Amino acid sequence: MDGKTLEFVTYCIAKLSSALQLPQQEIYRRLNTSGILYGYIVPSYDVLHTFSSRYLMEDLTGYMKEKGVLEQEVWNEYCEKNK
């Protein structure tokens, strides 16, 4: 992983942590164990880094929900906060 991709991954983890109100370590664990980190974020860097912050969070949280690594309660709180 090159420096730009690593910086982007770090940014995504920090933004997800803030948006979902979960520790960064927990976000990393969920992204890594679900395959989202190395199966989606890293290989899709060229496209994902062009998204707005809001759209990026919608995309990543939706994918986390789809992959079953985001509990319904956390998802509901996120959706309520971002109406």
C-alpha positions in Angstrom: 0.0 0.0 0.0 1.5 3.3 -1.0 1.5 6.5 1.2 -1.6 8.1 -0.4 -3.7 5.0 0.0 -2.5 4.6 3.6 -3.4 8.2 4.3 -6.9 7.7 2.8 -7.5 4.5 4.8 -6.5 6.4 8.0 -8.9 9.2 7.0 -11.8 6.7 6.3 -11.2 5.0 9.7 -11.2 8.3 11.5 -14.3 9.6 9.8 -16.2 6.3 10.4 -15.1 6.4 14.0 -16.6 9.9 14.4 -19.7 9.2 12.4 -20.5 5.9 14.1 -19.2 6.9 17.5 -17.1 3.8 17.8 -13.3 3.7 18.7 -11.0 3.7 15.7 -9.5 0.4 16.7 -13.0 -1.1 16.5 -13.7 0.4 13.1 -10.3 -1.0 11.8 -11.2 -4.4 13.2 -14.6 -4.5 11.5 -13.2 -3.3 8.2 -10.3 -5.7 8.3 -12.2 -8.8 9.4 -15.1 -8.2 7.0 -12.8 -7.9 4.0 -14.0 -4.3 3.4 -10.6 -2.8 4.0 -8.4 -4.8 1.6 -11.3 -6.1 -0.6 -12.9 -2.7 -1.2 -11.3 0.4 0.2 -7.7 -0.2 -0.8 -8.4 -1.5 -4.3 -11.0 1.2 -4.9 -8.9 4.1 -3.7 -8.7 5.7 -7.1 -12.5 6.1 -7.2 -13.3 6.4 -3.5 -10.9 9.3 -2.9 -12.9 11.5 -5.4 -16.1 11.2 -3.3 -17.3 13.9 -1.0 -16.8 13.1 2.7 -20.6 12.8 3.2 -21.0 10.4 0.2 -18.0 8.4 1.2 -19.5 7.9 4.7 -22.8 6.9 3.2 -21.1 4.4 0.9 -18.9 2.8 3.5 -21.6 2.6 6.3 -24.0 1.1 3.8 -21.5 -1.5 2.8 -20.7 -2.2 6.4 -24.4 -2.7 7.0 -24.7 -4.9 4.0 -21.7 -7.1 5.1 -23.2 -7.5 8.6 -20.6 -5.6 10.5 -22.8 -2.8 11.6 -25.4 -3.4 14.2 -29.0 -2.2 13.6 -28.8 0.1 16.6 -25.6 1.8 15.4 -27.0 2.0 11.9 -30.2 3.6 13.1 -28.3 6.2 15.2 -26.1 7.0 12.2 -29.1 7.4 9.9 -31.0 9.6 12.4 -28.0 11.9 12.8 -27.5 12.3 9.1 -31.0 13.0 7.8 
